[in-house]
Structure formats: C-alpha cells, structure tokens
Amino acid sequence: ALMHYIMQSNQGNNLGKFLNLTTNGTDAENAFKQIFGKNYGEMEKELRNYVKQRSYNYSVITLKNKLEFEAEMTTTPLKEAEANAYLGDLLYHTHEYTNAEVYLQKALTLDAEQSMANTSLGLVKMRQNKFDEAKKYLQKAIAGNRRNHFAHYNYAYVLSRESMDESGWVTGYPTETAEIMRKSLLEAININPNFTESYELLAFINLVNNENLDQAISLMNKALQ
C-alpha cells in the first residue's frame, strides 16, 4: 500500500533519492524526512487515509521499445570446499551440529584456509563447549580472510561465552580477555559498521566489567539506530 501510494502520488523518483542517501550512511529516518518532506508518523497518517478510500488509481505505461532480457543465465561453479562450507554453515544454523561438523571438516580437508568453514566450525565447537578448539578455528578464519567481520565478531563472542556459566551468567571478564574482545569487535565494526551485534557485545563487555558505561550507552544507541 505504501509503495502504491508513493508511486500514484508522483513521488516515485524520491525512492531512488532515499536509497542513495541511506546507502551513503544517512540515518534512514532523517533521510526519509529530507526526501519526502514529512516524518514517519505524518506519512502513516496520509497512508491510512489513502487506504480508507477503497478506490485506487492505476497507471498504464506504453514503452517505446520492447523490453529485452538476457536469454541465458551465467553461473559460476562452486569449488568443492566452498560447497561443503555452505552446507556445513546451513546445518549449523539449523542446530544440526554433528552433521555440520562433518561437512565443515570436509571443506577444511580440501582447503584448510577456508574462512567460512573455519568460522562455522569454531561456532560448532563453541556449542559443544570445546572453547579451546573453537578459538583456534576462529583464529584461522581471521588469518584466512582479515576482512571477515563475522570471524572477528565470533572470536569475541566465543571468548565472552567461555566465561559464562551454564545459565549464561557472567560476573566479569579478565582484563586481558576483555581487551582482546574489544580489539576484535572494533575491527569487526571497522570492516562492517552496519553489523548490529558488534555494538551490542562491546556494550555488554563494558556493562559486565562496569567500565566505560557512557561508551556502552553510545554503542547501544548506535545498535538501535
């Protein structure tokens, strides 16, 4: 309904402008007000009135030239190591940890530096409470791809879980461990500033250790944005 309203009110061009602003880092709500000249609440009010009409316009567009589409699709085959890594990662995310480990080990047998397989296998080992192994795999994941923000984040995540009891309670992190986690999370944020979990975990570390609480609040506000 919102898209229909925007298009029929001749604001379709604003969609592209809005996406350009948000892609370039402008906060979505500010970009929306800047482009559409109203805030979310004002737009919602207009939209509700539009929907209540129960009668809507439509447009007929005659194109000057016939649309042409690619007749064939091009594909790039996955290497066997990559295919096993994707299968293992999928099984990890469906909580089939034993089966996930089989595929991830296959991937690493074929390519020991495969960053995705090392990351996912590290998380499998964490679920098995094998933290020393988990950390080794995540260190390999980072070494295999320094730009893998997910590996940096999960290395810190495994360290955070290692100090928790079975119920997920933690009273504090050792100073050295906290610094390692912070360094890894700041690297993850530098690589991908839109990955919310990095801000959340960094704020949690500060909260647990009762340090830099103003920064923790700032981090959580960033995560909420």
WOFENFEN-V31596 format. One record per pair of residues at least 12 apart in sequence whose C-alpha atoms are under 10 Angstrom apart, sorted by the first residue. I is the first residue (numbers start at 1). J is the second residue. D is the distance in whole Angstrom. If there is no record, write none. Layout:
I|J|D  I|J|D
//
This chain:
1|47|8  1|48|9  1|50|9  1|51|7  2|43|9  2|44|9  2|46|10  2|47|7  2|48|9  2|50|9  2|51|9  3|15|9  3|47|10  4|47|10  4|50|10  4|51|10  4|56|9  4|57|9  4|58|9  5|46|9  5|47|7  5|50|7  5|51|9  5|56|9  5|57|9  6|36|10  6|43|10  6|47|9  7|58|9  7|59|9  8|56|9  8|57|7  8|58|7  8|59|8  9|57|10  11|35|10  11|36|8  13|35|10  14|32|9  14|35|6  14|36|7  15|32|9  15|35|8  15|36|9  16|35|10  17|31|9  17|32|9  17|34|10  17|35|7  17|36|10  18|30|10  18|31|6  18|32|6  18|33|9  18|34|8  18|35|6  18|36|8  19|31|9  19|32|9  19|35|10  21|34|10  21|35|9  25|193|10  25|194|10  27|225|8  28|225|9  29|225|9  79|107|10  79|110|9  79|111|10  80|106|9  80|107|7  80|110|8  80|111|9  81|103|9  81|104|9  81|105|10  81|106|7  81|107|4  81|108|7  81|109|8  81|110|6  81|111|6  81|112|9  81|114|8  81|117|9  82|104|10  82|106|10  82|107|7  82|108|9  82|110|9  82|111|9  82|114|8  82|115|10  82|116|8  82|117|8  83|103|9  83|104|10  83|106|10  83|107|8  84|100|9  84|102|9  84|103|5  84|104|6  84|105|8  84|106|7  84|107|5  84|108|9  84|110|9  84|117|8  85|100|9  85|101|10  85|103|7  85|104|5  85|105|9  85|106|8  85|107|6  85|108|8  85|111|10  85|114|8  85|115|9  85|116|6  85|117|5  85|118|9  85|119|10  85|120|8  85|121|9  86|100|10  86|103|9  86|104|8  86|107|9  86|116|8  86|117|8  86|120|9  87|99|9  87|100|7  87|101|10  87|102|10  87|103|7  87|104|8  87|107|10  87|117|10  88|100|4  88|101|7  88|102|7  88|103|5  88|104|5  88|105|9  88|106|9  88|107|9  88|116|10  88|117|7  88|120|7  88|121|8  88|124|10  89|101|9  89|103|9  89|104|8  89|116|8  89|117|7  89|118|10  89|119|9  89|120|6  89|121|8  89|123|10  89|124|9  90|120|9  91|103|9  91|104|10  91|120|10  91|124|10  92|104|10  92|120|7  92|121|8  92|123|8  92|124|7  92|127|10  93|120|9  93|123|10  93|124|10  95|124|9  95|127|9  96|124|9  97|120|10  97|121|9  97|123|9  97|124|6  97|125|9  97|127|8  97|128|8  98|124|8  98|128|10  100|117|10  100|120|9  100|121|8  100|124|8  101|117|9  101|120|9  101|121|6  101|122|10  101|123|10  101|124|7  101|125|9  102|121|10  103|117|9  103|121|9  104|116|9  104|117|5  104|118|8  104|119|10  104|120|8  104|121|6  104|122|10  104|124|10  105|117|8  105|118|9  105|121|8  108|121|10  112|140|9  112|141|10  112|144|9  113|137|10  113|140|7  113|141|7  113|142|9  113|143|8  113|144|5  113|145|9  114|140|8  114|141|7  114|142|10  114|143|10  114|144|6  114|145|8  115|137|9  115|138|8  115|139|10  115|140|7  115|141|4  115|142|7  115|143|8  115|144|5  115|145|6  115|146|9  115|147|10  115|148|8  115|150|10  115|151|8  116|138|9  116|141|7  116|142|10  116|144|9  116|145|9  116|148|8  116|150|9  116|151|8  117|137|9  117|138|9  117|140|10  117|141|8  118|134|9  118|135|10  118|136|9  118|137|5  118|138|6  118|139|8  118|140|6  118|141|5  118|142|9  118|144|9  118|151|9  119|134|9  119|135|9  119|136|10  119|137|6  119|138|5  119|139|9  119|140|8  119|141|5  119|142|8  119|148|9  119|150|8  119|151|6  119|152|9  119|154|8  119|155|9  120|134|9  120|137|9  120|138|8  120|141|9  120|150|10  120|151|9  120|154|9  121|133|9  121|134|7  121|136|10  121|137|7  121|138|8  121|141|10  122|134|4  122|135|7  122|136|7  122|137|5  122|138|5  122|139|9  122|140|9  122|141|9  122|151|9  122|154|8  122|155|8  122|158|8  123|135|9  123|137|9  123|138|8  123|151|10  123|154|8  123|155|9  123|157|9  123|158|8  125|137|9  125|158|10  126|157|10  126|158|7  126|159|10  126|161|8  126|162|8  127|158|10  127|161|10  129|158|10  129|161|9  129|162|8  130|162|9  131|158|7  131|159|8  131|161|9  131|162|6  132|158|10  132|159|10  132|162|9  134|154|10  134|155|8  134|158|7  134|159|9  135|154|9  135|155|6  135|156|9  135|157|10  135|158|7  135|159|8  135|162|10  136|155|9  137|151|10  137|155|9  138|150|10  138|151|6  138|152|8  138|153|10  138|154|7  138|155|6  138|156|9  138|158|9  139|151|8  139|152|8  139|154|10  139|155|7  141|155|9  142|155|9  142|184|10  146|187|9  146|188|10  146|191|9  147|187|9  147|188|8  147|190|10  147|191|6  147|192|9  148|187|10  148|188|8  148|191|8  148|192|9  149|184|9  149|185|9  149|186|10  149|187|7  149|188|4  149|189|7  149|190|8  149|191|6  149|192|6  149|193|9  149|195|9  149|198|9  150|185|10  150|188|7  150|189|10  150|191|10  150|192|9  150|195|9  150|197|10  150|198|9  151|184|9  151|185|10  151|188|8  152|181|9  152|183|9  152|184|5  152|185|6  152|186|9  152|187|7  152|188|5  152|189|9  152|191|9  152|198|9  153|181|8  153|182|10  153|183|10  153|184|6  153|185|5  153|186|9  153|187|8  153|188|6  153|189|9  153|195|9  153|197|8  153|198|6  153|199|10  153|201|9  153|202|10  154|181|10  154|184|9  154|185|9  154|188|9  154|197|10  154|198|9  155|180|9  155|181|8  155|184|7  155|185|9  156|177|9  156|178|9  156|179|10  156|180|7  156|181|5  156|182|8  156|183|9  156|184|6  156|185|7  156|188|10  156|198|9  156|201|8  156|202|9  156|205|10  157|181|8  157|184|10  157|185|9  157|197|10  157|198|9  157|201|7  157|202|10  158|181|9  159|173|9  159|177|7  159|178|9  159|180|9  159|181|7  160|172|10  160|173|8  160|177|9  160|178|8  160|181|8  160|201|9  160|204|9  160|205|8  163|177|10  169|208|10  170|208|7  170|209|10  171|208|6  171|209|8  171|210|10  172|205|8  172|206|9  172|207|9  172|208|5  172|209|5  172|210|9  173|205|8  173|206|9  173|208|7  173|209|6  174|209|9  175|209|9  178|202|9  178|205|7  178|206|9  178|209|8  179|205|10  181|201|9  181|202|8  181|205|8  182|198|10  182|201|9  182|202|6  182|203|10  182|205|8  182|206|9  183|202|10  184|198|9  184|202|10  185|197|9  185|198|6  185|199|8  185|200|10  185|201|8  185|202|7  186|198|8  186|199|9  186|202|8  193|222|10  193|223|10  194|222|9  194|223|8  194|225|10  195|223|8  196|219|9  196|220|9  196|222|8  196|223|5  196|224|8  196|225|9  197|220|10  197|223|7  198|219|9  198|223|8  199|216|8  199|218|9  199|219|5  199|220|6  199|221|9  199|222|7  199|223|6  199|224|9  200|216|8  200|217|10  200|219|7  200|220|6  200|221|9  200|222|9  200|223|6  200|224|9  201|216|10  201|219|9  201|220|9  202|215|9  202|216|7  202|219|7  202|220|9  203|215|7  203|216|4  203|217|7  203|218|8  203|219|6  203|220|7  203|223|10  204|216|7  204|217|10  204|219|9  204|220|9
//
